[in-house]
Amino acid sequence: MARLAICPGSFDPVTNGHLDIIHRGAKVFDEVIVAVFNNQSKQPLFSVEERVHLLQLATADMDNVTIDSCSGLLMDYAQSKNAQVVLRGLRAVTDFEYELQITSMNRKLNEEIETFL
């Protein structure tokens, strides 16, 4: 079975930090799907379509990376793609508490999918 990871985010805008996580994930997993979500609590700088396009350009050299737009719950999306792992990045130590809470909730929704921080 192929090892599939989901790298979710709003990517508004895509940053070098995002690309670093995607590049590293692409080295470890057979396939990485970058899932562009629309964060309702943020006023977007770019539309979802523009973010998808920017990510497609930025990852064009990675054959095992695909870009997708999605909505709804991350765990539902990950399960629909048969992903085993969710890749999350941390910008600062202060992000850890928030990401730990999200990881805990995602674990309750689907304990078969691991989250890598």
N, C-alpha and C positions, 0 to 999 in steps of 0.2 A: 504494500500500500504506500502511495506517495505521501510524504510528509508535507502537509499544507498548513501554512500560517496566514492569519489575517492581521493586517496592520491597519487599525482603524484610526480615524481622526477627522477633524474638520479641514485641516491643511489650508488654512486661510490666513496668510499665504503659506505655501510650502517653504520650508526652511532647510538649511544645511543639516540641522539636527534630525529632521524628518528623513532626509535622504540617507543619513548615516545609519539610522535604524533599518531602513529598507535595504540598503546595501549589505549590511551585516546579516539580516534575515535571509537574503537571497543566497548567501554563502552557506548557510546552515540547513535551509529547508529546500525541498524539491520545487515547491511553488509558494509564492507569496502573493496574496491578493491585498492590494491597498484599497481599503474601503473608505470612500469619501462620504462622510455623514454631514448633514445640514444641522448645525447646532442652533436650535431655536432660541437659546438664551443669548446668542451673540448677533450683532449686526454685521453681516458678512461684507468683506471687502470685495471678494470675487464671487460670482455665481458658482454653483456646484459644477456646471458644465465647464466653466473656465478652469476651476481647480483640477478637474479630471484631465483636461487637456494639458495643463502645465505639468502635472505629474507624469502623463504619458511622454511628454518631451524629455523630462528629467530622468526617466527610467528606460528610455528607448534602448540603451545598451545592455539591459538585463533581460535575457530571454525568458527567465522563469518568474517574472513579475508582471502582473496584470493590474489594471486600475478599474475600479467599479464604483458607481455611486449607489448609495443605498439609504434606506430610512428604517425606522423601527428599532427593535432591540438588537444590540450587537450579538448576543448569544443566539437569537433566532437566525440571524444572518449567518453566523459562523457554522451553526448546525446545518443549515441549508446547503452550505458549501462543503460539508464534511471536513471541516478544519479541526486539527488537533490542538492548535496553539493560537493564542492572541498575543501579538507583540505590542508592548506599550513602552513609550519613552518617558524618561524623567528629565525635566529641564533643571530642576533644583531639588535640594533636600526637602523643601516645603511641598513639593508635588507628591512625595512618598505617601503621606497620610491619606490624601485624596485617592490616589491610585490603589492603595491598600483597601479602602472602603469599596471602591468599584470592583476590584478583584474578588473581594469577599461576596458581594452581591452576585456577580457573574458565576461564581462557584456554586452558589445556591440554585441558580437558574439551570446550570448544566455542569455537573461535576466531571464530565468526560473531557471538557476542554480546559487546558491549562493556560495560565497567563504568565508571560515572561516580562518582567520589568527590567 
